[in-house]
Amino acid sequence: MKLQDLALAALLCLVLVPFAVFPDWLAAYKTVNAEHGMVMAFFKFGFLATLGEVIGQRIRTGHYPGRHFGIVPRIVVWGILGLFISMAFKVFAVGAPYFAEYLGLDGVVAAMAGEFTALKLAGALVISTLMNLTFSPVMMTAHKVTDMHIARHRGGLRALCRPIAVADHLKALDWQTQWGFVIKKTIPLFWIPAHTLTFLLPPDSQILFAALLGVALGIVLAVAGPKPPVPVAA
């Protein structure tokens, strides 16, 4: 373990431990999260998913990313994606149980608001499955395109104000990895089970757990790394 690894671990402990030690900190977090959910989603996913990418880079290459990694652009992009992820959680958590009842799985809507039962587990699985089979592939591909865009501009802040060459990036994207690993394997084997567990938790815990899954999401997408794009002149 390198000194940088220890420094990162110490920093994470410094940030997280106060919430476990001081109840007022946790209460304040819950209050802000309840009153400003979308703002908090931006910051939580922005920082945590980027942290996941940093860790993923460390795992994939053996060292932490350099100055061309684009920490700030990645935080901004993940923050924006976090808004859509938060939206998807709300939409599917409410709509999917009604769709399940429409298909004949009676009582799911009420079960999702109650204690743990087999019916609530089935409802959580329906929510997670529908969300991950429809929203997640689009979100993951959109992330990969923005990732390639940031890399093309060498991680500079100009990546945030330059047009994204979506068609070019989609053509250059490593679809063998994107489809064969990111979509075909991680969605059924990790994300559907993980989000099933998420939707079994109380609403406040769902938000926190989803943000922590953002770290895992960043690691998965970083390890799956895109083909290096050709940098453009400044």
PyRosetta script that sets phi, psi and omega in degrees:
from pyrosetta import init, pose_from_sequence

init()
pose = pose_from_sequence("MKLQDLALAALLCLVLVPFAVFPDWLAAYKTVNAEHGMVMAFFKFGFLATLGEVIGQRIRTGHYPGRHFGIVPRIVVWGILGLFISMAFKVFAVGAPYFAEYLGLDGVVAAMAGEFTALKLAGALVISTLMNLTFSPVMMTAHKVTDMHIARHRGGLRALCRPIAVADHLKALDWQTQWGFVIKKTIPLFWIPAHTLTFLLPPDSQILFAALLGVALGIVLAVAGPKPPVPVAA")
pose.set_psi(1, 128.5)
pose.set_omega(1, -178.0)
pose.set_phi(2, -81.9)
pose.set_psi(2, 164.7)
pose.set_omega(2, 177.3)
pose.set_phi(3, -59.7)
pose.set_psi(3, -35.1)
pose.set_omega(3, 178.9)
pose.set_phi(4, -64.1)
pose.set_psi(4, -36.5)
pose.set_omega(4, 177.6)
pose.set_phi(5, -63.5)
pose.set_psi(5, -43.5)
pose.set_omega(5, 179.0)
pose.set_phi(6, -64.5)
pose.set_psi(6, -39.2)
pose.set_omega(6, 179.2)
pose.set_phi(7, -64.3)
pose.set_psi(7, -41.8)
pose.set_omega(7, 178.4)
pose.set_phi(8, -64.7)
pose.set_psi(8, -43.8)
pose.set_omega(8, 178.5)
pose.set_phi(9, -61.9)
pose.set_psi(9, -41.1)
pose.set_omega(9, 179.1)
pose.set_phi(10, -64.7)
pose.set_psi(10, -40.0)
pose.set_omega(10, 179.4)
pose.set_phi(11, -64.1)
pose.set_psi(11, -43.4)
pose.set_omega(11, 179.0)
pose.set_phi(12, -62.9)
pose.set_psi(12, -41.5)
pose.set_omega(12, 177.7)
pose.set_phi(13, -63.1)
pose.set_psi(13, -40.7)
pose.set_omega(13, -179.6)
pose.set_phi(14, -62.5)
pose.set_psi(14, -34.5)
pose.set_omega(14, -179.3)
pose.set_phi(15, -79.9)
pose.set_psi(15, -40.5)
pose.set_omega(15, -171.0)
pose.set_phi(16, -89.0)
pose.set_psi(16, -36.0)
pose.set_omega(16, -174.4)
pose.set_phi(17, -57.9)
pose.set_psi(17, -41.8)
pose.set_omega(17, -179.9)
pose.set_phi(18, -55.6)
pose.set_psi(18, -32.1)
pose.set_omega(18, 179.7)
pose.set_phi(19, -69.9)
pose.set_psi(19, -25.6)
pose.set_omega(19, 177.3)
pose.set_phi(20, -86.6)
pose.set_psi(20, -28.5)
pose.set_omega(20, -175.9)
pose.set_phi(21, -89.1)
pose.set_psi(21, -38.3)
pose.set_omega(21, -175.6)
pose.set_phi(22, -110.3)
pose.set_psi(22, 106.6)
pose.set_omega(22, -179.3)
pose.set_phi(23, -57.7)
pose.set_psi(23, -32.3)
pose.set_omega(23, -179.3)
pose.set_phi(24, -63.9)
pose.set_psi(24, -34.8)
pose.set_omega(24, 177.8)
pose.set_phi(25, -63.5)
pose.set_psi(25, -45.4)
pose.set_omega(25, -179.8)
pose.set_phi(26, -65.8)
pose.set_psi(26, -40.1)
pose.set_omega(26, 178.7)
pose.set_phi(27, -63.7)
pose.set_psi(27, -40.7)
pose.set_omega(27, 178.6)
pose.set_phi(28, -64.8)
pose.set_psi(28, -40.6)
pose.set_omega(28, 177.7)
pose.set_phi(29, -60.5)
pose.set_psi(29, -45.7)
pose.set_omega(29, -179.0)
pose.set_phi(30, -63.3)
pose.set_psi(30, -38.3)
pose.set_omega(30, 179.6)
pose.set_phi(31, -65.2)
pose.set_psi(31, -49.2)
pose.set_omega(31, 179.3)
pose.set_phi(32, -62.8)
pose.set_psi(32, -39.4)
pose.set_omega(32, -179.3)
pose.set_phi(33, -64.4)
pose.set_psi(33, -38.7)
pose.set_omega(33, -179.4)
pose.set_phi(34, -72.3)
pose.set_psi(34, -35.5)
pose.set_omega(34, -175.4)
pose.set_phi(35, -87.9)
pose.set_psi(35, -24.4)
pose.set_omega(35, -177.3)
pose.set_phi(36, -135.9)
pose.set_psi(36, 57.9)
pose.set_omega(36, -173.1)
pose.set_phi(37, -58.8)
pose.set_psi(37, -43.6)
pose.set_omega(37, -176.9)
pose.set_phi(38, -72.2)
pose.set_psi(38, -37.6)
pose.set_omega(38, 176.7)
pose.set_phi(39, -62.4)
pose.set_psi(39, -44.3)
pose.set_omega(39, 179.1)
pose.set_phi(40, -65.4)
pose.set_psi(40, -35.6)
pose.set_omega(40, 178.1)
pose.set_phi(41, -61.4)
pose.set_psi(41, -40.6)
pose.set_omega(41, 178.8)
pose.set_phi(42, -59.0)
pose.set_psi(42, -49.5)
pose.set_omega(42, -175.9)
pose.set_phi(43, -72.6)
pose.set_psi(43, -40.3)
pose.set_omega(43, -178.3)
pose.set_phi(44, -64.6)
pose.set_psi(44, -49.9)
pose.set_omega(44, -179.5)
pose.set_phi(45, -71.4)
pose.set_psi(45, -35.2)
pose.set_omega(45, 178.8)
pose.set_phi(46, -58.8)
pose.set_psi(46, -48.0)
pose.set_omega(46, -176.5)
pose.set_phi(47, -82.9)
pose.set_psi(47, -43.0)
pose.set_omega(47, -174.1)
pose.set_phi(48, -72.8)
pose.set_psi(48, -41.9)
pose.set_omega(48, 179.3)
pose.set_phi(49, -68.5)
pose.set_psi(49, -35.6)
pose.set_omega(49, 175.1)
pose.set_phi(50, -65.4)
pose.set_psi(50, -39.4)
pose.set_omega(50, 174.3)
pose.set_phi(51, -57.9)
pose.set_psi(51, -41.6)
pose.set_omega(51, 177.6)
pose.set_phi(52, -61.2)
pose.set_psi(52, -38.7)
pose.set_omega(52, 178.0)
pose.set_phi(53, -67.0)
pose.set_psi(53, -38.3)
pose.set_omega(53, 177.4)
pose.set_phi(54, -62.1)
pose.set_psi(54, -45.5)
pose.set_omega(54, 178.3)
pose.set_phi(55, -64.8)
pose.set_psi(55, -40.1)
pose.set_omega(55, 177.9)
pose.set_phi(56, -61.5)
pose.set_psi(56, -39.9)
pose.set_omega(56, 176.7)
pose.set_phi(57, -63.2)
pose.set_psi(57, -39.8)
pose.set_omega(57, 178.5)
pose.set_phi(58, -63.1)
pose.set_psi(58, -41.1)
pose.set_omega(58, 180.0)
pose.set_phi(59, -68.7)
pose.set_psi(59, -42.9)
pose.set_omega(59, -173.0)
pose.set_phi(60, -74.3)
pose.set_psi(60, -37.6)
pose.set_omega(60, -173.4)
pose.set_phi(61, -111.8)
pose.set_psi(61, -15.5)
pose.set_omega(61, -178.6)
pose.set_phi(62, 89.0)
pose.set_psi(62, -0.6)
pose.set_omega(62, 177.4)
pose.set_phi(63, -146.5)
pose.set_psi(63, 163.0)
pose.set_omega(63, -179.4)
pose.set_phi(64, -78.2)
pose.set_psi(64, 154.1)
pose.set_omega(64, -177.0)
pose.set_phi(65, -64.9)
pose.set_psi(65, 151.4)
pose.set_omega(65, -179.9)
pose.set_phi(66, -90.7)
pose.set_psi(66, -164.0)
pose.set_omega(66, -172.6)
pose.set_phi(67, -70.9)
pose.set_psi(67, -18.2)
pose.set_omega(67, 178.9)
pose.set_phi(68, -88.4)
pose.set_psi(68, 5.2)
pose.set_omega(68, 179.1)
pose.set_phi(69, -67.1)
pose.set_psi(69, -35.5)
pose.set_omega(69, 177.7)
pose.set_phi(70, 83.2)
pose.set_psi(70, 57.1)
pose.set_omega(70, -178.0)
pose.set_phi(71, -57.5)
pose.set_psi(71, -49.8)
pose.set_omega(71, -176.3)
pose.set_phi(72, -64.9)
pose.set_psi(72, -49.0)
pose.set_omega(72, 176.5)
pose.set_phi(73, -58.4)
pose.set_psi(73, -36.9)
pose.set_omega(73, 179.7)
pose.set_phi(74, -67.9)
pose.set_psi(74, -38.9)
pose.set_omega(74, 177.2)
pose.set_phi(75, -61.8)
pose.set_psi(75, -43.2)
pose.set_omega(75, 179.8)
pose.set_phi(76, -64.1)
pose.set_psi(76, -46.5)
pose.set_omega(76, -179.7)
pose.set_phi(77, -62.3)
pose.set_psi(77, -46.5)
pose.set_omega(77, 179.2)
pose.set_phi(78, -64.8)
pose.set_psi(78, -33.6)
pose.set_omega(78, 176.5)
pose.set_phi(79, -62.2)
pose.set_psi(79, -44.1)
pose.set_omega(79, 178.4)
pose.set_phi(80, -65.6)
pose.set_psi(80, -44.3)
pose.set_omega(80, 176.3)
pose.set_phi(81, -60.8)
pose.set_psi(81, -35.3)
pose.set_omega(81, 178.5)
pose.set_phi(82, -61.2)
pose.set_psi(82, -34.2)
pose.set_omega(82, 176.4)
pose.set_phi(83, -62.9)
pose.set_psi(83, -42.7)
pose.set_omega(83, 179.1)
pose.set_phi(84, -70.2)
pose.set_psi(84, -36.5)
pose.set_omega(84, 177.6)
pose.set_phi(85, -64.1)
pose.set_psi(85, -44.3)
pose.set_omega(85, 178.1)
pose.set_phi(86, -61.5)
pose.set_psi(86, -42.0)
pose.set_omega(86, 177.1)
pose.set_phi(87, -60.4)
pose.set_psi(87, -45.2)
pose.set_omega(87, -178.9)
pose.set_phi(88, -62.0)
pose.set_psi(88, -39.8)
pose.set_omega(88, 178.1)
pose.set_phi(89, -59.1)
pose.set_psi(89, -44.7)
pose.set_omega(89, -178.8)
pose.set_phi(90, -67.0)
pose.set_psi(90, -46.6)
pose.set_omega(90, -176.5)
pose.set_phi(91, -63.4)
pose.set_psi(91, -48.6)
pose.set_omega(91, -177.1)
pose.set_phi(92, -73.3)
pose.set_psi(92, -34.2)
pose.set_omega(92, 179.5)
pose.set_phi(93, -63.4)
pose.set_psi(93, -33.2)
pose.set_omega(93, 179.5)
pose.set_phi(94, -88.2)
pose.set_psi(94, -46.0)
pose.set_omega(94, -172.6)
pose.set_phi(95, -78.3)
pose.set_psi(95, -37.9)
pose.set_omega(95, -175.5)
pose.set_phi(96, -61.4)
pose.set_psi(96, -41.5)
pose.set_omega(96, 177.6)
pose.set_phi(97, -61.1)
pose.set_psi(97, -37.1)
pose.set_omega(97, 177.2)
pose.set_phi(98, -66.9)
pose.set_psi(98, -37.6)
pose.set_omega(98, 176.8)
pose.set_phi(99, -65.4)
pose.set_psi(99, -38.2)
pose.set_omega(99, 177.8)
pose.set_phi(100, -62.7)
pose.set_psi(100, -40.5)
pose.set_omega(100, 177.3)
pose.set_phi(101, -67.5)
pose.set_psi(101, -35.9)
pose.set_omega(101, 176.8)
pose.set_phi(102, -60.7)
pose.set_psi(102, -33.6)
pose.set_omega(102, 178.8)
pose.set_phi(103, -82.3)
pose.set_psi(103, -5.0)
pose.set_omega(103, 176.0)
pose.set_phi(104, 112.6)
pose.set_psi(104, 1.7)
pose.set_omega(104, 178.9)
pose.set_phi(105, -88.6)
pose.set_psi(105, 80.4)
pose.set_omega(105, -172.2)
pose.set_phi(106, -66.6)
pose.set_psi(106, 143.0)
pose.set_omega(106, 174.0)
pose.set_phi(107, 88.0)
pose.set_psi(107, 2.9)
pose.set_omega(107, -176.0)
pose.set_phi(108, -67.9)
pose.set_psi(108, -40.9)
pose.set_omega(108, -177.8)
pose.set_phi(109, -58.5)
pose.set_psi(109, -47.4)
pose.set_omega(109, 179.1)
pose.set_phi(110, -68.2)
pose.set_psi(110, -36.8)
pose.set_omega(110, -178.0)
pose.set_phi(111, -63.9)
pose.set_psi(111, -35.3)
pose.set_omega(111, -177.9)
pose.set_phi(112, -67.4)
pose.set_psi(112, -19.1)
pose.set_omega(112, 179.1)
pose.set_phi(113, -96.0)
pose.set_psi(113, -1.6)
pose.set_omega(113, -175.9)
pose.set_phi(114, -109.5)
pose.set_psi(114, -163.4)
pose.set_omega(114, 179.1)
pose.set_phi(115, -72.6)
pose.set_psi(115, 171.4)
pose.set_omega(115, -178.1)
pose.set_phi(116, -66.0)
pose.set_psi(116, 128.2)
pose.set_omega(116, 173.8)
pose.set_phi(117, -142.7)
pose.set_psi(117, 170.4)
pose.set_omega(117, 176.6)
pose.set_phi(118, -62.6)
pose.set_psi(118, -34.7)
pose.set_omega(118, 179.7)
pose.set_phi(119, -68.6)
pose.set_psi(119, -37.3)
pose.set_omega(119, 176.8)
pose.set_phi(120, -66.5)
pose.set_psi(120, -38.3)
pose.set_omega(120, 176.1)
pose.set_phi(121, -61.3)
pose.set_psi(121, -42.7)
pose.set_omega(121, 178.1)
pose.set_phi(122, -63.2)
pose.set_psi(122, -40.4)
pose.set_omega(122, 178.8)
pose.set_phi(123, -64.1)
pose.set_psi(123, -42.9)
pose.set_omega(123, 178.7)
pose.set_phi(124, -63.3)
pose.set_psi(124, -38.1)
pose.set_omega(124, 178.3)
pose.set_phi(125, -65.6)
pose.set_psi(125, -39.7)
pose.set_omega(125, 177.8)
pose.set_phi(126, -63.2)
pose.set_psi(126, -46.6)
pose.set_omega(126, 179.7)
pose.set_phi(127, -58.7)
pose.set_psi(127, -50.4)
pose.set_omega(127, -177.1)
pose.set_phi(128, -62.9)
pose.set_psi(128, -43.0)
pose.set_omega(128, -177.9)
pose.set_phi(129, -64.5)
pose.set_psi(129, -47.9)
pose.set_omega(129, -179.8)
pose.set_phi(130, -62.6)
pose.set_psi(130, -42.3)
pose.set_omega(130, -179.1)
pose.set_phi(131, -65.4)
pose.set_psi(131, -43.7)
pose.set_omega(131, -175.1)
pose.set_phi(132, -77.1)
pose.set_psi(132, -23.0)
pose.set_omega(132, 178.6)
pose.set_phi(133, -87.5)
pose.set_psi(133, -15.2)
pose.set_omega(133, -178.3)
pose.set_phi(134, -115.1)
pose.set_psi(134, -55.4)
pose.set_omega(134, -175.8)
pose.set_phi(135, -78.6)
pose.set_psi(135, -44.4)
pose.set_omega(135, -170.9)
pose.set_phi(136, -60.7)
pose.set_psi(136, -45.3)
pose.set_omega(136, 179.7)
pose.set_phi(137, -59.3)
pose.set_psi(137, -39.1)
pose.set_omega(137, 179.1)
pose.set_phi(138, -66.8)
pose.set_psi(138, -44.8)
pose.set_omega(138, -179.4)
pose.set_phi(139, -63.4)
pose.set_psi(139, -43.5)
pose.set_omega(139, -178.8)
pose.set_phi(140, -64.7)
pose.set_psi(140, -39.0)
pose.set_omega(140, 178.8)
pose.set_phi(141, -70.4)
pose.set_psi(141, -39.2)
pose.set_omega(141, 176.2)
pose.set_phi(142, -61.2)
pose.set_psi(142, -40.8)
pose.set_omega(142, 177.3)
pose.set_phi(143, -62.0)
pose.set_psi(143, -42.9)
pose.set_omega(143, -177.7)
pose.set_phi(144, -63.3)
pose.set_psi(144, -38.2)
pose.set_omega(144, 178.1)
pose.set_phi(145, -64.1)
pose.set_psi(145, -45.7)
pose.set_omega(145, 178.9)
pose.set_phi(146, -66.7)
pose.set_psi(146, -33.4)
pose.set_omega(146, 177.2)
pose.set_phi(147, -62.3)
pose.set_psi(147, -44.6)
pose.set_omega(147, 178.5)
pose.set_phi(148, -66.9)
pose.set_psi(148, -36.0)
pose.set_omega(148, 178.3)
pose.set_phi(149, -63.6)
pose.set_psi(149, -44.8)
pose.set_omega(149, 178.7)
pose.set_phi(150, -63.2)
pose.set_psi(150, -42.9)
pose.set_omega(150, 179.7)
pose.set_phi(151, -64.7)
pose.set_psi(151, -37.2)
pose.set_omega(151, 179.4)
pose.set_phi(152, -61.6)
pose.set_psi(152, -33.7)
pose.set_omega(152, 179.5)
pose.set_phi(153, -96.6)
pose.set_psi(153, 20.2)
pose.set_omega(153, 172.9)
pose.set_phi(154, 55.9)
pose.set_psi(154, 33.4)
pose.set_omega(154, 175.3)
pose.set_phi(155, 73.0)
pose.set_psi(155, 10.2)
pose.set_omega(155, -178.0)
pose.set_phi(156, -77.1)
pose.set_psi(156, 159.5)
pose.set_omega(156, 179.2)
pose.set_phi(157, -64.4)
pose.set_psi(157, -21.3)
pose.set_omega(157, 178.8)
pose.set_phi(158, -62.6)
pose.set_psi(158, -19.7)
pose.set_omega(158, 177.6)
pose.set_phi(159, -61.6)
pose.set_psi(159, -24.7)
pose.set_omega(159, -178.3)
pose.set_phi(160, -78.1)
pose.set_psi(160, -16.0)
pose.set_omega(160, -177.7)
pose.set_phi(161, -120.6)
pose.set_psi(161, -0.2)
pose.set_omega(161, 177.0)
pose.set_phi(162, -92.6)
pose.set_psi(162, 145.6)
pose.set_omega(162, 177.0)
pose.set_phi(163, -61.2)
pose.set_psi(163, 144.6)
pose.set_omega(163, 178.6)
pose.set_phi(164, -90.2)
pose.set_psi(164, 124.1)
pose.set_omega(164, 178.5)
pose.set_phi(165, -80.8)
pose.set_psi(165, 74.7)
pose.set_omega(165, -172.2)
pose.set_phi(166, -58.0)
pose.set_psi(166, -48.0)
pose.set_omega(166, -177.5)
pose.set_phi(167, -61.1)
pose.set_psi(167, -42.8)
pose.set_omega(167, 179.9)
pose.set_phi(168, -63.9)
pose.set_psi(168, -42.9)
pose.set_omega(168, -178.7)
pose.set_phi(169, -68.2)
pose.set_psi(169, -36.5)
pose.set_omega(169, 178.1)
pose.set_phi(170, -65.4)
pose.set_psi(170, -35.3)
pose.set_omega(170, 177.5)
pose.set_phi(171, -69.6)
pose.set_psi(171, -36.8)
pose.set_omega(171, -176.7)
pose.set_phi(172, -84.4)
pose.set_psi(172, -11.9)
pose.set_omega(172, -175.4)
pose.set_phi(173, -63.1)
pose.set_psi(173, 140.3)
pose.set_omega(173, 178.3)
pose.set_phi(174, -78.2)
pose.set_psi(174, 89.5)
pose.set_omega(174, -175.5)
pose.set_phi(175, -71.3)
pose.set_psi(175, -23.4)
pose.set_omega(175, 175.6)
pose.set_phi(176, -61.1)
pose.set_psi(176, -41.7)
pose.set_omega(176, 178.3)
pose.set_phi(177, -78.7)
pose.set_psi(177, -43.9)
pose.set_omega(177, -176.5)
pose.set_phi(178, -61.8)
pose.set_psi(178, -46.0)
pose.set_omega(178, 179.7)
pose.set_phi(179, -83.1)
pose.set_psi(179, -48.6)
pose.set_omega(179, -172.4)
pose.set_phi(180, -69.5)
pose.set_psi(180, -26.5)
pose.set_omega(180, -179.3)
pose.set_phi(181, -116.9)
pose.set_psi(181, -59.9)
pose.set_omega(181, -173.1)
pose.set_phi(182, -61.1)
pose.set_psi(182, -47.6)
pose.set_omega(182, -176.3)
pose.set_phi(183, -88.5)
pose.set_psi(183, -53.4)
pose.set_omega(183, -171.1)
pose.set_phi(184, -71.1)
pose.set_psi(184, -28.3)
pose.set_omega(184, -176.2)
pose.set_phi(185, -106.6)
pose.set_psi(185, -48.0)
pose.set_omega(185, -174.7)
pose.set_phi(186, -71.3)
pose.set_psi(186, -31.7)
pose.set_omega(186, -179.1)
pose.set_phi(187, -66.3)
pose.set_psi(187, -55.3)
pose.set_omega(187, -179.0)
pose.set_phi(188, -72.8)
pose.set_psi(188, -32.0)
pose.set_omega(188, -173.1)
pose.set_phi(189, -89.8)
pose.set_psi(189, -24.1)
pose.set_omega(189, -178.4)
pose.set_phi(190, -123.6)
pose.set_psi(190, -54.9)
pose.set_omega(190, -169.7)
pose.set_phi(191, -70.4)
pose.set_psi(191, -41.8)
pose.set_omega(191, 178.4)
pose.set_phi(192, -62.6)
pose.set_psi(192, -48.0)
pose.set_omega(192, 175.5)
pose.set_phi(193, -62.1)
pose.set_psi(193, -41.9)
pose.set_omega(193, -177.7)
pose.set_phi(194, -64.0)
pose.set_psi(194, -42.5)
pose.set_omega(194, -179.5)
pose.set_phi(195, -77.2)
pose.set_psi(195, -24.6)
pose.set_omega(195, 171.7)
pose.set_phi(196, -61.1)
pose.set_psi(196, -45.2)
pose.set_omega(196, 175.8)
pose.set_phi(197, -62.2)
pose.set_psi(197, -40.2)
pose.set_omega(197, -179.6)
pose.set_phi(198, -58.2)
pose.set_psi(198, -44.9)
pose.set_omega(198, -176.3)
pose.set_phi(199, -76.8)
pose.set_psi(199, -4.4)
pose.set_omega(199, 172.6)
pose.set_phi(200, -88.1)
pose.set_psi(200, -14.4)
pose.set_omega(200, -177.3)
pose.set_phi(201, -83.3)
pose.set_psi(201, 160.3)
pose.set_omega(201, 173.1)
pose.set_phi(202, -60.0)
pose.set_psi(202, 153.4)
pose.set_omega(202, -175.7)
pose.set_phi(203, -51.8)
pose.set_psi(203, -44.0)
pose.set_omega(203, -179.7)
pose.set_phi(204, -63.3)
pose.set_psi(204, -40.0)
pose.set_omega(204, 179.7)
pose.set_phi(205, -71.4)
pose.set_psi(205, -30.5)
pose.set_omega(205, 177.9)
pose.set_phi(206, -59.4)
pose.set_psi(206, -44.7)
pose.set_omega(206, -177.0)
pose.set_phi(207, -63.6)
pose.set_psi(207, -45.9)
pose.set_omega(207, -179.7)
pose.set_phi(208, -65.7)
pose.set_psi(208, -43.7)
pose.set_omega(208, -178.7)
pose.set_phi(209, -64.7)
pose.set_psi(209, -39.4)
pose.set_omega(209, 178.4)
pose.set_phi(210, -63.4)
pose.set_psi(210, -37.4)
pose.set_omega(210, 178.2)
pose.set_phi(211, -66.4)
pose.set_psi(211, -39.8)
pose.set_omega(211, 177.6)
pose.set_phi(212, -67.2)
pose.set_psi(212, -34.4)
pose.set_omega(212, 174.8)
pose.set_phi(213, -64.5)
pose.set_psi(213, -23.0)
pose.set_omega(213, 175.6)
pose.set_phi(214, -60.1)
pose.set_psi(214, -33.2)
pose.set_omega(214, 175.2)
pose.set_phi(215, -63.6)
pose.set_psi(215, -46.3)
pose.set_omega(215, 178.9)
pose.set_phi(216, -62.8)
pose.set_psi(216, -39.7)
pose.set_omega(216, 178.8)
pose.set_phi(217, -62.2)
pose.set_psi(217, -43.6)
pose.set_omega(217, 178.2)
pose.set_phi(218, -62.1)
pose.set_psi(218, -40.4)
pose.set_omega(218, 178.5)
pose.set_phi(219, -63.6)
pose.set_psi(219, -46.8)
pose.set_omega(219, -178.5)
pose.set_phi(220, -59.9)
pose.set_psi(220, -47.9)
pose.set_omega(220, -176.6)
pose.set_phi(221, -72.1)
pose.set_psi(221, -28.8)
pose.set_omega(221, 177.0)
pose.set_phi(222, -73.6)
pose.set_psi(222, -42.7)
pose.set_omega(222, 179.1)
pose.set_phi(223, -63.6)
pose.set_psi(223, -31.9)
pose.set_omega(223, 179.1)
pose.set_phi(224, -77.4)
pose.set_psi(224, 0.6)
pose.set_omega(224, -174.4)
pose.set_phi(225, -5.8)
pose.set_psi(225, 137.7)
pose.set_omega(225, 179.5)
pose.set_phi(226, -76.5)
pose.set_psi(226, 166.9)
pose.set_omega(226, 172.1)
pose.set_phi(227, -62.9)
pose.set_psi(227, 138.7)
pose.set_omega(227, -179.5)
pose.set_phi(228, -62.5)
pose.set_psi(228, 122.8)
pose.set_omega(228, 178.6)
pose.set_phi(229, -77.8)
pose.set_psi(229, 163.4)
pose.set_omega(229, 178.7)
pose.set_phi(230, -83.8)
pose.set_psi(230, 119.8)
pose.set_omega(230, -179.3)
pose.set_phi(231, -62.9)
pose.set_psi(231, 149.7)
pose.set_omega(231, 176.6)
pose.set_phi(232, -103.5)
pose.set_psi(232, 158.0)
pose.set_omega(232, 180.0)
pose.set_phi(233, -68.8)
pose.set_psi(233, 147.7)
pose.set_omega(233, 179.7)
pose.set_phi(234, -65.5)
pose.dump_pdb("model.pdb")
